[in-house]
Amino acid sequence: MTTWNLNETHCHLLICNGGSCMKKQAEDVTQAIRDEITTLGADRLIHTTRTRCNGRCADACVVIAYPDGAWYKSITPDLGRELVRRHLTGGHLEDQKVYSFDGKFIASGLSVVGKDKTRAADH
C-alpha cells in the first residue's frame, strides 16, 4: 500500500462513492477530478480520497474540500474539473456549496434539510 507525502498538499477532496452518489456519476466525477489534477500538474497540491456515504444522499454527488470544510452538491464531471481549478486559486464553487465550516457548519441557502442525528427514532 502506498503512503503519500502530503507536505505540499493545500487541499484534500473527499469524493463520495456511496450508493446514491454512484447513481449520480460518482465514478466519472472521481476520474474527472483526478484527471484535471494531473493535467494541471497539481498532484502535490491536491489530494483525493474516495469515501463511502457521507450522509447527504439528497445532494448526490457530494464532494467535500478540506481544510475549507466546504461541502458541494450535485457535482458532475465538468463541475468536478472546475472545482479543482477553483480550489487551486483559493476559490469555491459557490453555486454548489451547501455547507462550509468556520468553527461550526454553516448552511448555505442551497442546503437540503436533513434528519436530526441525535434523535434515535430518525436512525
Legacy VTK file of the C-alpha trace (Angstrom):
# vtk DataFile Version 3.0
C-alpha trace
ASCII
DATASET POLYDATA
POINTS 123 float
0.000 0.000 0.000
1.272 3.463 -0.898
1.879 6.171 1.681
1.793 9.604 0.033
3.903 12.533 1.152
1.334 15.264 1.829
3.726 18.034 2.902
2.853 20.236 -0.100
-0.876 19.461 -0.071
-3.126 22.533 0.159
-6.473 20.862 -0.495
-7.967 17.448 0.234
-11.016 16.483 -1.824
-13.208 13.743 -0.359
-15.349 12.310 -3.160
-18.405 10.357 -2.076
-18.662 6.963 -3.734
-21.665 5.813 -1.713
-24.692 4.238 -3.380
-26.681 7.395 -4.160
-23.615 9.242 -5.423
-22.597 6.269 -7.587
-26.019 6.539 -9.259
-25.173 10.200 -9.951
-21.843 9.609 -11.766
-19.501 9.431 -8.744
-17.072 7.212 -10.646
-16.951 9.675 -13.551
-16.662 12.613 -11.126
-13.747 10.913 -9.346
-11.913 10.292 -12.613
-12.600 13.813 -13.928
-11.244 15.386 -10.729
-8.154 13.193 -10.737
-7.555 13.779 -14.458
-7.826 17.563 -14.006
-5.366 17.477 -11.115
-2.889 15.565 -13.284
-3.477 17.789 -16.329
-2.766 20.898 -14.251
0.306 19.339 -12.629
-1.300 19.746 -9.207
-0.691 16.242 -7.855
1.380 17.587 -4.957
-1.144 20.334 -4.149
-4.465 18.489 -4.188
-5.041 15.049 -2.683
-8.175 13.000 -3.312
-9.864 10.239 -1.347
-12.887 8.187 -2.301
-15.264 7.809 0.613
-18.327 5.761 1.322
-21.612 7.507 2.093
-21.287 10.963 3.665
-24.951 11.097 4.677
-26.054 13.732 2.165
-27.717 11.451 -0.388
-30.195 14.120 -1.497
-27.172 16.200 -2.568
-25.522 13.468 -4.691
-22.825 13.563 -5.989
-21.119 15.087 -2.932
-17.524 16.354 -2.793
-16.020 17.786 0.399
-12.977 20.074 0.318
-10.671 20.466 3.298
-9.219 22.383 5.043
-12.010 24.757 3.915
-14.726 22.425 5.156
-16.756 23.159 2.017
-19.391 20.567 1.105
-20.561 20.614 -2.519
-23.683 19.072 -4.025
-24.707 17.827 -7.444
-21.149 17.597 -8.735
-20.846 16.388 -12.325
-17.602 15.530 -14.127
-17.456 19.067 -15.611
-18.140 20.675 -12.237
-15.500 18.408 -10.689
-12.895 19.734 -13.115
-13.981 23.306 -12.344
-13.819 22.556 -8.618
-10.147 21.602 -8.987
-9.375 24.843 -10.866
-11.205 26.959 -8.292
-9.514 25.357 -5.294
-6.093 25.843 -6.886
-6.738 29.582 -6.861
-8.380 29.726 -3.426
-11.903 29.874 -4.822
-15.062 27.812 -4.412
-17.999 26.618 -6.472
-20.454 28.902 -4.705
-23.473 27.663 -6.683
-22.842 24.107 -5.484
-21.756 24.784 -1.893
-24.230 23.562 0.732
-22.057 23.856 3.837
-18.837 25.497 4.916
-17.007 25.185 8.207
-15.899 28.112 10.345
-15.792 26.587 13.811
-19.216 25.092 13.072
-21.047 24.126 9.910
-22.804 26.994 8.175
-25.535 26.000 5.743
-25.970 27.913 2.517
-29.365 28.634 1.057
-28.884 25.533 -1.111
-28.802 23.090 1.789
-31.346 20.284 1.939
-32.679 19.992 5.491
-31.755 16.586 6.867
-32.798 14.414 9.778
-31.704 15.236 13.310
-28.785 12.889 14.065
-29.473 12.954 17.799
-32.981 11.539 17.581
-32.948 7.742 17.822
-36.277 7.457 16.013
-34.714 9.026 12.926
-31.949 6.413 12.613
LINES 1 124
123 0 1 2 3 4 5 6 7 8 9 10 11 12 13 14 15 16 17 18 19 20 21 22 23 24 25 26 27 28 29 30 31 32 33 34 35 36 37 38 39 40 41 42 43 44 45 46 47 48 49 50 51 52 53 54 55 56 57 58 59 60 61 62 63 64 65 66 67 68 69 70 71 72 73 74 75 76 77 78 79 80 81 82 83 84 85 86 87 88 89 90 91 92 93 94 95 96 97 98 99 100 101 102 103 104 105 106 107 108 109 110 111 112 113 114 115 116 117 118 119 120 121 122
